[in-house]
Amino acid sequence: MDGSKWFLGDWMKIYLDHIGIACADLDESSGFWKLLGLIQGEDEVVEDQGVTTRFFSTSEEDPSSPKIELLEPTSEDTPIGKFLSKRGPGVQQVCFRVENLERMIAILLENNIKMIDSTARKGAHGAMIAFVHPKSTGGVLVELAQK
């Protein structure tokens, strides 16, 4: 990867979509974000991930503006439940919106990037998502999403 003469950003647009924050209770964790003036969206349960999400937008005018996503586990044995028991509440992942998720996954795999998901799966708000393993990102769980 270090020998690359080109970068994905040279031909595929990528945007900061949201920062995911693990919390034990959505209502208790929402106060600060409301106080800042962020706009609260509807809660959504993502069954296959065992999580209830609540998004806060930074702009009503621009639906593609970066967001804050609060993540409450539906049980302790879910990925977010396990994250909370190991690390406590806090930033769990950074998500980037991409134009072509399948192509992005293929390019990352071709460049020996360790993926948690080698194929896209359904995430919140009907987006297709895939996670990059923290071992390839300097310790940060990175979510890639295509809406």
Phi and psi in degrees as a GROMACS rama.xvg file:
@    title "Ramachandran Plot"
@    xaxis  label "Phi"
@    yaxis  label "Psi"
@TYPE xy
-63.2869  -23.1772  ASP-2
-86.254  4.40136  GLY-3
-61.3363  138.955  SER-4
-101.043  -2.25518  LYS-5
-139.404  165.63  TRP-6
-129.706  149.322  PHE-7
-54.7088  -38.6688  LEU-8
-62.5839  -14.996  GLY-9
-70.399  -24.5434  ASP-10
-136.443  -12.6355  TRP-11
-123.471  122.108  MET-12
-71.514  144.297  LYS-13
-139.051  141.242  ILE-14
-134.081  147.036  TYR-15
-69.7211  119.667  LEU-16
-93.7065  -54.9216  ASP-17
-162.338  165.34  HIS-18
-113.662  123.905  ILE-19
-93.2684  129.91  GLY-20
-121.471  119.573  ILE-21
-75.1976  136.446  ALA-22
-146.997  156.826  CYS-23
-81.5575  -27.2915  ALA-24
-146.662  119.538  ASP-25
-59.2625  -44.0862  LEU-26
-65.6701  -44.0895  ASP-27
-64.4317  -31.5741  GLU-28
-89.5204  -5.85715  SER-29
-86.669  -22.0279  SER-30
-53.7053  -47.9573  GLY-31
-60.4301  -45.4715  PHE-32
-66.7829  -35.1062  TRP-33
-67.6523  -42.4546  LYS-34
-59.6087  -37.2713  LEU-35
-66.4899  -19.3298  LEU-36
100.428  9.53377  GLY-37
-70.6543  151.251  LEU-38
-96.7533  119.953  ILE-39
-79.7438  133.327  GLN-40
-95.6895  -172.067  GLY-41
-79.4673  146.757  GLU-42
-72.3456  149.512  ASP-43
-141.65  131.218  GLU-44
-90.8779  125.908  VAL-45
-107.606  94.8139  VAL-46
-55.0599  -49.2272  GLU-47
-70.3283  -12.5614  ASP-48
-104.403  -6.0479  GLN-49
62.8773  45.9692  GLY-50
-144.983  148.597  VAL-51
-108.808  127.876  THR-52
-108.975  149.623  THR-53
-139.268  118.023  ARG-54
-96.5767  143.956  PHE-55
-121.455  123.928  PHE-56
-95.2083  150.146  SER-57
-91.3079  -6.03764  THR-58
-156.174  132.107  SER-59
-79.3093  -30.3269  GLU-60
-75.6432  -30.4537  GLU-61
-119.737  96.3448  ASP-62
-64.784  -14.2979  PRO-63
-93.4521  4.9696  SER-64
-66.9715  152.718  SER-65
-57.9776  149.308  PRO-66
-128.766  167.165  LYS-67
-108.007  132.144  ILE-68
-116.152  118.622  GLU-69
-89.605  137.569  LEU-70
-123.197  114.017  LEU-71
-110.912  126.509  GLU-72
-70.2382  148.455  PRO-73
-84.4523  -16.9863  THR-74
-160.266  169.074  SER-75
-71.1606  -22.1077  GLU-76
-94.5568  19.0598  ASP-77
-94.5952  165.823  THR-78
-54.4607  -43.2062  PRO-79
-71.9168  -37.7158  ILE-80
-60.0066  -42.9565  GLY-81
-67.8891  -39.3695  LYS-82
-59.3857  -47.2399  PHE-83
-62.1259  -41.2983  LEU-84
-70.0115  -28.7313  SER-85
-84.0407  -42.963  LYS-86
-118.053  -15.684  ARG-87
81.9309  -178.773  GLY-88
-67.1206  149.815  PRO-89
153.997  -173.486  GLY-90
-62.4457  125.555  VAL-91
-106.051  -33.3906  GLN-92
-160.917  159.179  GLN-93
-116.093  132.075  VAL-94
-114.547  133.116  CYS-95
-114.007  134.852  PHE-96
-88.5121  129.809  ARG-97
-121.645  160.71  VAL-98
-79.8181  -34.6215  GLU-99
-139.878  93.0159  ASN-100
-65.2405  -43.9335  LEU-101
-59.6237  -43.2317  GLU-102
-66.3954  -40.6985  ARG-103
-60.4994  -45.7119  MET-104
-59.4504  -45.7715  ILE-105
-59.8355  -44.8536  ALA-106
-65.165  -42.0637  ILE-107
-62.6711  -44.9616  LEU-108
-63.3427  -40.1331  LEU-109
-61.7721  -25.0306  GLU-110
-102.824  22.8211  ASN-111
61.5345  30.2038  ASN-112
-83.3745  129.454  ILE-113
-77.7552  124.291  LYS-114
-109.58  144.698  MET-115
-79.2635  -40.1444  ILE-116
-114.9  115.414  ASP-117
-88.0233  -8.0853  SER-118
-133.686  152.157  THR-119
-70.1748  151.173  ALA-120
-137.948  167.794  ARG-121
-79.2149  134.413  LYS-122
-121.046  -160.173  GLY-123
-64.1921  150.273  ALA-124
57.8517  26.7636  HIS-125
74.1732  7.28426  GLY-126
-73.1132  150.906  ALA-127
-91.7235  135.399  MET-128
-133.851  161.42  ILE-129
-154.237  145.549  ALA-130
-107.69  139.641  PHE-131
-96.2178  134.309  VAL-132
-66.4444  137.958  HIS-133
-57.8136  -22.4474  PRO-134
-63.3745  -23.6397  LYS-135
-97.5704  -2.0167  SER-136
-123.563  12.4841  THR-137
79.8691  23.8885  GLY-138
100.152  3.59316  GLY-139
-106.678  129.504  VAL-140
-73.133  121.8  LEU-141
-113.055  127.168  VAL-142
-102.219  136.824  GLU-143
-111.567  136.489  LEU-144
-135.878  144.986  ALA-145
-129.338  125.057  GLN-146
